[in-house]
Amino acid sequence: MSVSYQQGPVQIPPVQTKALWTWDTTGTYPVVKGYPTTGGPTKTGLLPQDLQNFIGIPLQFYGNPPQSILSTTILQWIRWAEDRIEQETNILLTQTWIASNPTTNQSMTQASGLLVQDVAKGQQLGIDYDLADAPYDFIFSLAQDEGWMIRGFRWRPLQSNAYGPNDQTACKNVVFVYPLLDVYFRIPPSWYVEDHQFGLLRLVPAQNVQMLPLFAMQLAFMGFAEDVPGGLAFQYTAGLTANDYNSAWSFMQQLVLCEAAITALNILQGTVNYGATMTSMSVDGVEYKTQYSPNGAFSGIIQSFERQKKELMKTARDKVSGPMITTL
């Protein structure tokens, strides 16, 4: 397929969309098989042995005899922890192609300047993108004065080089949309000014500027409001890389391990004598006592991990907070 999108005198080539995660799309629903950070089953590259070493307490269901825990179960605990950390921080833990929002039909796909595998169906999860997100509202006040149409993304940090060293931009496509009519105005990539760590994009006209007054006139025609619901569509890549985990973002693995440890120990402590507060035994005049906190056998170490998590969570949020930008 060789479709290009003509915008005035400047031709903007279509954007080839491609999922960064490894997916199995042969079934009814796409299933993730691996992540690009290390190619493994977790976003951070952490494995069951990493959690075992971090906790220092045998990961087993206590009883007589103790029962070992399957590695698949421990992997699930790590994956739960990763997803919770992403939701709490808005930091993606692996490189991700985000469609905000995915195009769903041929005319929309072509007008948006996207090149997908099946243009009749539009973008497909697991083939053309990894994460679907809601479109953003166009807010006029963000483009006034020195605003330069600033936009803060929901997911951070932005990630360029997703497809090699020649891939210099995190934002792959930016389109103004009038949703009710499916009318599109595609922004030239030369206008993009990105701040990757804080997840910010500014649009600074650099060429093909004569098209801007036309779209401004269209917005003025809708002057009954200062925003357009769902008026901005983005295709962009975000998330930490393997190199990030070896440098400034290495603490994120510790944060995930703290969250996973809290989950694991809360599950396991119920099997330690069923949380008994005290047991005693007397043999030939020698007495043995076992006593646990009312909050559970592992409550002390759980509280320690919770304190670590709180400190690391603040560090993570501070790294990507940046200026306060509305992200409707």
N, C-alpha and C positions, 0 to 999 in steps of 0.2 A: 504494500500500500504506500502511495506517495502523495499524500495530501498536504498542502501548505495553506497557510492562512494569510490572506492579503489584507493589510491594514494601511490604507493610504498608499504612499509610494514606497513604503518599507515592507519587505516581505519577512514575516516571522516564521521560521520553520516550526513544524509541530513538535510537541514534547512527547518523547517516548516514555510511557509510564511502565514501571516494572516493579513488582513486589521485591523488597529486600530480604524478607524472611523466607525460609524454606517451607513451602506448603505442600500438602497432599490434596489435590483438587479432584481426585478421582471419585470420591464419594458424593453423597447428597450435599454435605456441607464441607467447606474447606477446613483442614486441620493443620495446625502448625507442627512441623517436624523438627525445626531447628532455627536458631537465631544467629545473625551475622557476627555477633561479638566474638564468639569462639567456634561457631558451628555446632554447639552443643544444645542440650534441651532446656537450658535456663538463659535468661537474658543477660545476667551478669557473669556467666561462666562458672558459677558456684556449683559444686557437686555435693552429694551426701557426706563424703569424707570431710569436706570443708566445714560443714555444720557440726559434725561429730568432734572435730579438733577444736572448734571454737567454743563449744559448750563445756567440754571436759568431763561430762557425765555420760555414762553409757546410754546410748539411745536404744532402750528396750522397755517392753512392758514388764513391770516388776511382778513377781509372783513366785510360785514354787512348781516348776522352774521358771526363770525369766524367759520371755519370748522375744526374739529378735524382731526388729522392724524392717520391712521390705525397703529396699533402696528407692523403689518407685513411690512409696509413701513419703519418704524424706524429701524426694524431689518435688512432690506436690506441696509440701510445707514451704519449700524455698520459693516455688512459683507463686504461692499465695502471698508470701512476704513481698516479692517483687511487685506484684500488682497493687498491693496496698501502699507501698512506698511511692509508686508512680501516681496513684490517685491523691495522696496526701501532699506531694511536692510538685506535681505537674512536670516532673523530670522523667523523660523516657530513658529506660535503662539499656536500650539497644537501638541501633539504627533502624529507622522506621519511615516508610513512605506513607504520608498522611494525605488523604483525599478529603478536602473540606470545601465543598461536599462532593461525593462521587457523581460523575455524569452517568446517566441511566439510559440514554437513547442516542441514536445516530446523529440527529441534528444538533443536539446539545454537545455531544463529544466533538464534532467537527468545528462548531462555532467556538468552543472553548480552546481549540488549538491542541487537542490531545491526540496521540497516536496510540491506540489500544489494540489488543489482539483481536477482539471481535467488536467491530465498530457498531454493528447493529444492536448489540446488547449494552454497549457502553462499558464502563470500567467494572471489572469483576474482582471481588475480594480474593486474595491469594494469588492472583495473576497480575493485576495492574496496580494494586495497592495493598498495604498491610493494615491500616487503621482508618476507619471512616469517622469523620468529625462533622459537626454541624457547620453550615456556612456562617460567615460573620456579617453583622450589620454594618452598612455604610453609615458612618457618623460624621456629619458635616463639620462639627467643631474640631475634629482631629485633623482636618485639612486646612484650617484657618491659620492666618498669620505665619508663624515659623513652624507650623505643625508638619508641613511636607507630607501630608497624608500618612501619619505615623500609625502603625498597627502592631499591637502586641499579640503574639500567638499564645494559644492555650498550652501548647506542649513545647518544652525546651530541653536542652539547648539545641539551636538549629545546627544542622549537620551538612556541610558540603563534602565533596570528595567521596560521595556515596558510591560513585561508579568509576573511581579512579582519580588521579591527580589533575586531570583536565576538567573535572566537574567542579567548578568554582563557586556555584551558588547553591544555597539551601532551598530557596524558593524556585520551584521549577516553572510555575505558571501562576499568574495573578490576573483575575478576570472580574471586571465590574458586571453585575447582572441586574437586570430588572426582572424579578422572578416571575411576575404574572404573565409576561409576554415572551419569556425566554430570549430576551435581547441581550447580547454580549458585547463588551468592549474589552479587548485583550491588551494588557499593559506590556510594552516592550521590555525585555529583560534588562536593557541598558539603563532603565530607570531605577532599578533595585539598589537600595543601600541597606545592608543587613548588619545587625549586631547579633552574632550567633549566641553568645553566652546568655544575654538577657532576652533572647527571642523576639527581637524587634525588627520591623521592616519599615523603611521610609521610601516613598516614591518621589524621586527627583527627576523631572523631565529632562531628558538628555538629547532626544531626537524624536522626529515625528510629532513635534509639539503641536502642529496645526490640528491634530485630531482632538486635542484636549478641549478647546472651546466648544466643539460639537457635543462632546459628552457632557460638558458643564451646562450647555443649553438644555440638554435632555433632563438633567437633574433639576435645573431651574423650573422646567415645565411641571415638575412634580413638587413645586415649592410649598405645597400645603404641609410639609413636614421637613424636619432637618435630618432625617435618617431614612434609610431604605432597609427594611427587614430582609436579611439574607442577601444583601446587595453585593457581597464580596465573596468570591470563591478562590481558594488557594490550593495549590498542589505543592507540598514542601516535604523536606526530609529533616528529621530531628532525632536526637537520641545519642547516648554515649557510645564511644567506640572502645575497642580493646586497648588502644593507645591511651585513652582517657583514664582507664582503670590502672594504667601503669604510671600515671602522672598526677595531675591535680585533682582527679575525681576518685582516687583509690579508696577514700573513706566511704564511698557509696556501697561497696561490698560489705564493709563492717556494719553499715546501717541495715542492710538487708539481713545479714546474719543475726543481728540483735532482734529484729522482728520475727525471723524464723525461730530463733531460740525461745522467745516468749511463747510462741504458739506450741512448740514441741514440749516444753517443760510443763505448760499448763495441761497438756494432754496426758503426759506421763505421770505427773505427780498424783493423780487419782489412783494409780495402781500401786503406789508405795504403801502397803498395809492399809489401802483404802483411806488414806489421809488420817489415820489414827493419831490422836493427840498424845497418848501415852500407853505403852504396854510394859509389863514387867514379868520377870521369870526368876525363880529362886531355885538353884541347884546346889546342894551340899553347902548351904550357907552363903553362896555367892549369888548376888542379885544383879540382873541385867535389866536396864530400863531403856525404852525407846520413846522419845517424845518429839512431836512435830509441831510447827506453828499452826495455829487455828486456820491460817490462810493456805496451808498446804506444805508438803515436805520441801518443795523447792521455792517457796515464796521469797526467801532472802535473795537467791541468785536471780530470780525473775525480776525483782525490784532493781537489782544492779543493772540488768540488761535494759530495763525501762528507762533508767537514768541515762545510760549511754545513748539510747535511741533518741531521747529528747534533745541532748546536746548535738548529736549528729544531724538531726532533723533541722535544727536551727542553722547549722552550717550549710546544709544543702539549700535551704530556702534563701539564705542570704546571697549565695553565689548566683542565683538566677532572678532575684527580685527586681533589680533595676528600677527605672521610673514606673510609677503607677499608671497603667494603661488599661482602659476598659476593654474587655474581650467578650462582647456580646455576640 
